[in-house]
Amino acid sequence: MIAGGQASEADGSSLARGTAESQAGVLVTPPGHDTGMARQLVLIDTRTVDWRLDEHTRELGRKGVAEARRKLLEATQRRAA
């Protein structure tokens, strides 16, 4: 609620703009866009390519994930020490 140029809560308490306190508990509901829908757009799937990864690409991905996990474990252990 805005009264006299100053934002206020429903209970009349004012809100200081730009502070964390002013952001908490302030809800803004946008207007609905569900009226006037006469028809829905038809989505056409024009993809003709089958996106499957070959075994070499899968193996590269597995190695990359294993390396990332190893480095995360090492970093966690260094931080704990």
C-alpha positions as CSV (number, residue, x, y, z in Angstrom):
1,M,0.0,0.0,0.0
2,I,1.3,3.5,-0.8
3,A,0.1,6.4,1.3
4,G,1.4,9.9,0.7
5,G,4.3,8.6,-1.4
6,Q,5.5,6.3,1.3
7,A,5.1,2.5,1.1
8,S,3.2,1.0,4.0
9,E,2.1,-2.4,5.2
10,A,-1.6,-3.3,5.6
11,D,-1.3,-2.7,9.3
12,G,-0.1,0.9,8.7
13,S,3.6,0.4,9.5
14,S,5.9,2.1,6.9
15,L,8.5,0.4,4.8
16,A,11.9,1.9,4.2
17,R,12.8,1.6,0.5
18,G,16.0,-0.1,-0.5
19,T,16.5,-2.0,2.7
20,A,16.3,-5.7,3.4
21,E,13.4,-5.1,5.7
22,S,11.4,-3.4,2.9
23,Q,11.9,-6.4,0.6
24,A,10.7,-9.1,3.0
25,G,6.9,-9.7,3.1
26,V,6.1,-7.5,0.1
27,L,4.1,-9.5,-2.4
28,V,3.2,-8.2,-5.9
29,T,0.8,-10.3,-7.9
30,P,0.9,-9.6,-11.6
31,P,-2.3,-9.3,-13.6
32,G,-3.6,-12.6,-15.0
33,H,-3.2,-13.4,-18.7
34,D,-5.8,-16.2,-19.0
35,T,-8.7,-14.2,-20.4
36,G,-9.3,-13.9,-24.1
37,M,-7.5,-17.1,-25.1
38,A,-9.4,-18.2,-28.2
39,R,-6.9,-20.8,-29.5
40,Q,-3.5,-22.3,-28.6
41,L,-0.5,-22.2,-30.8
42,V,0.5,-25.4,-32.5
43,L,4.1,-26.4,-32.0
44,I,5.6,-28.2,-34.9
45,D,8.6,-30.5,-34.4
46,T,10.9,-30.2,-37.4
47,R,13.8,-32.0,-35.9
48,T,15.0,-34.8,-38.2
49,V,18.4,-35.5,-36.5
50,D,18.6,-38.2,-33.8
51,W,20.8,-36.7,-31.1
52,R,22.6,-39.7,-29.7
53,L,26.2,-39.6,-28.4
54,D,28.7,-42.0,-29.8
55,E,30.7,-44.2,-27.4
56,H,33.9,-42.1,-27.7
57,T,32.0,-38.9,-26.7
58,R,30.4,-40.8,-23.8
59,E,33.8,-42.0,-22.6
60,L,35.2,-38.4,-22.7
61,G,32.2,-37.2,-20.6
62,R,32.7,-40.0,-18.1
63,K,36.4,-39.1,-17.7
64,G,35.6,-35.5,-17.3
65,V,33.0,-36.2,-14.6
66,A,35.5,-38.5,-12.8
67,E,38.2,-35.8,-12.9
68,A,35.8,-33.2,-11.6
69,R,34.7,-35.4,-8.7
70,R,38.4,-36.2,-7.9
71,K,39.2,-32.5,-7.8
72,L,36.2,-31.7,-5.6
73,L,37.2,-34.4,-3.2
74,E,40.8,-33.1,-3.1
75,A,39.6,-29.5,-2.5
76,T,37.3,-30.7,0.3
77,Q,40.1,-32.7,1.9
78,R,42.5,-29.7,1.7
79,R,39.9,-27.4,3.3
80,A,39.2,-29.9,6.1
81,A,43.0,-30.1,6.9
